[in-house]
């Protein structure tokens, strides 16, 4: 998949654990883990919006397009 999820990088920069982000974004730990590992097939804009608000970043900081 040419979309790379850099959620773990942003979480490390903000010194935030998966549990803490899960609580603040109000998303299950398992769903957040699927997103973090890049196994998610889709993400809702509302979820992306909440993650960006909590991590104080832009969507482009989390999602990256890489050509094959």
MIDOSE-1310 file (N, C-alpha, C; in nm, 2 decimals, decimal comma, always signed):
residues 68
xxxx	+0,09/-0,12/+0,00/+0,00/+0,00/+0,00/+0,09/+0,12/+0,00; +0,06/+0,22/-0,09/+0,15/+0,34/-0,10/+0,12/+0,44/+0,01; +0,02/+0,42/+0,10/+0,00/+0,52/+0,20/+0,07/+0,46/+0,33; +0,16/+0,55/+0,38/+0,23/+0,51/+0,51/+0,17/+0,59/+0,62
xxxx	+0,15/+0,52/+0,73/+0,09/+0,58/+0,85/+0,21/+0,60/+0,95; +0,23/+0,73/+0,98/+0,34/+0,77/+1,07/+0,28/+0,81/+1,21; +0,18/+0,74/+1,25/+0,12/+0,77/+1,38/+0,21/+0,75/+1,50; +0,29/+0,64/+1,49/+0,38/+0,61/+1,59/+0,49/+0,72/+1,61
xxxx	+0,53/+0,78/+1,49/+0,63/+0,88/+1,50/+0,58/+1,01/+1,57; +0,45/+1,04/+1,53/+0,39/+1,16/+1,60/+0,37/+1,14/+1,75; +0,33/+1,02/+1,78/+0,31/+0,98/+1,92/+0,44/+0,99/+2,00; +0,55/+0,95/+1,94/+0,68/+0,95/+2,00/+0,72/+1,10/+2,02
xxxx	+0,70/+1,18/+1,92/+0,74/+1,32/+1,93/+0,66/+1,39/+2,04; +0,54/+1,35/+2,06/+0,45/+1,41/+2,16/+0,46/+1,34/+2,30; +0,55/+1,23/+2,30/+0,56/+1,15/+2,42/+0,43/+1,10/+2,48; +0,35/+1,05/+2,39/+0,22/+1,00/+2,42/+0,20/+0,85/+2,40
xxxx	+0,15/+0,78/+2,49/+0,13/+0,63/+2,48/+0,01/+0,60/+2,40; +0,00/+0,48/+2,35/-0,12/+0,44/+2,27/-0,24/+0,44/+2,36; -0,23/+0,40/+2,49/-0,34/+0,41/+2,58/-0,39/+0,55/+2,60; -0,30/+0,64/+2,62/-0,33/+0,78/+2,65/-0,41/+0,84/+2,52
xxxx	-0,35/+0,82/+2,41/-0,42/+0,87/+2,28/-0,55/+0,80/+2,26; -0,57/+0,68/+2,29/-0,69/+0,61/+2,28/-0,80/+0,67/+2,37; -0,76/+0,71/+2,49/-0,86/+0,77/+2,58/-0,90/+0,91/+2,54; -0,80/+0,99/+2,49/-0,82/+1,13/+2,45/-0,90/+1,14/+2,32
xxxx	-0,88/+1,04/+2,23/-0,95/+1,04/+2,10/-1,08/+0,97/+2,11; -1,10/+0,89/+2,21/-1,22/+0,81/+2,23/-1,24/+0,70/+2,12; -1,13/+0,63/+2,10/-1,13/+0,52/+2,00/-1,07/+0,40/+2,07; -1,12/+0,28/+2,04/-1,07/+0,16/+2,11/-0,92/+0,14/+2,08
xxxx	-0,86/+0,08/+2,18/-0,72/+0,05/+2,17/-0,68/-0,04/+2,05; -0,77/-0,13/+2,03/-0,74/-0,23/+1,92/-0,76/-0,15/+1,78; -0,85/-0,07/+1,77/-0,87/+0,01/+1,64/-0,75/+0,10/+1,62; -0,71/+0,17/+1,73/-0,59/+0,26/+1,72/-0,47/+0,18/+1,68
xxxx	-0,45/+0,06/+1,74/-0,34/-0,02/+1,71/-0,33/-0,06/+1,57; -0,45/-0,10/+1,51/-0,46/-0,13/+1,37/-0,42/-0,02/+1,28; -0,46/+0,10/+1,32/-0,42/+0,22/+1,24/-0,27/+0,25/+1,25; -0,22/+0,24/+1,37/-0,08/+0,26/+1,40/+0,01/+0,17/+1,32
xxxx	-0,03/+0,04/+1,31/+0,06/-0,06/+1,24/+0,04/-0,05/+1,09; -0,05/+0,03/+1,04/-0,07/+0,05/+0,90/-0,16/-0,06/+0,84; -0,23/-0,13/+0,92/-0,31/-0,24/+0,87/-0,46/-0,19/+0,84; -0,49/-0,07/+0,87/-0,62/-0,01/+0,85/-0,64/+0,01/+0,70
xxxx	-0,76/-0,02/+0,66/-0,80/+0,00/+0,52/-0,86/+0,14/+0,49; -0,91/+0,20/+0,60/-0,97/+0,33/+0,59/-0,96/+0,40/+0,73; -0,98/+0,53/+0,72/-1,00/+0,61/+0,85/-1,10/+0,72/+0,82; -1,18/+0,74/+0,92/-1,29/+0,84/+0,91/-1,22/+0,98/+0,93
xxxx	-1,27/+1,08/+0,86/-1,22/+1,21/+0,88/-1,24/+1,26/+1,02; -1,35/+1,22/+1,09/-1,37/+1,26/+1,23/-1,26/+1,20/+1,32; -1,22/+1,08/+1,29/-1,11/+1,02/+1,37/-0,98/+1,09/+1,34; -0,95/+1,11/+1,22/-0,83/+1,18/+1,18/-0,83/+1,32/+1,24
xxxx	-0,94/+1,39/+1,24/-0,95/+1,52/+1,30/-0,92/+1,52/+1,45; -0,98/+1,42/+1,52/-0,96/+1,41/+1,66/-0,81/+1,38/+1,70; -0,75/+1,29/+1,62/-0,61/+1,25/+1,64/-0,52/+1,38/+1,62; -0,55/+1,45/+1,51/-0,47/+1,57/+1,48/-0,49/+1,68/+1,59
xxxx	-0,60/+1,69/+1,65/-0,63/+1,78/+1,76/-0,55/+1,75/+1,88; -0,55/+1,62/+1,92/-0,48/+1,57/+2,04/-0,33/+1,58/+2,02; -0,28/+1,54/+1,90/-0,14/+1,54/+1,88/-0,08/+1,68/+1,83; -0,18/+1,77/+1,81/-0,14/+1,90/+1,76/-0,05/+1,89/+1,63
xxxx	-0,11/+1,83/+1,53/-0,04/+1,81/+1,41/-0,14/+1,82/+1,29; -0,08/+1,81/+1,17/-0,16/+1,81/+1,05/-0,18/+1,67/+1,00; -0,28/+1,64/+0,92/-0,30/+1,51/+0,86/-0,18/+1,46/+0,78; -0,11/+1,55/+0,72/+0,01/+1,51/+0,64/+0,13/+1,47/+0,73
xxxx	+0,12/+1,50/+0,86/+0,22/+1,45/+0,96/+0,20/+1,31/+0,99; +0,07/+1,26/+0,97/+0,04/+1,12/+1,01/+0,03/+1,03/+0,89; -0,02/+1,08/+0,77/-0,03/+1,01/+0,65/+0,06/+1,06/+0,55; +0,13/+0,96/+0,48/+0,23/+0,99/+0,38/+0,21/+0,90/+0,26
xxxx	+0,22/+0,96/+0,14/+0,21/+0,89/+0,02/+0,35/+0,85/-0,03; +0,37/+0,72/-0,06/+0,50/+0,68/-0,11/+0,47/+0,60/-0,24; +0,53/+0,63/-0,35/+0,52/+0,56/-0,47/+0,58/+0,42/-0,46; +0,53/+0,33/-0,53/+0,58/+0,19/-0,53/+0,72/+0,18/-0,57
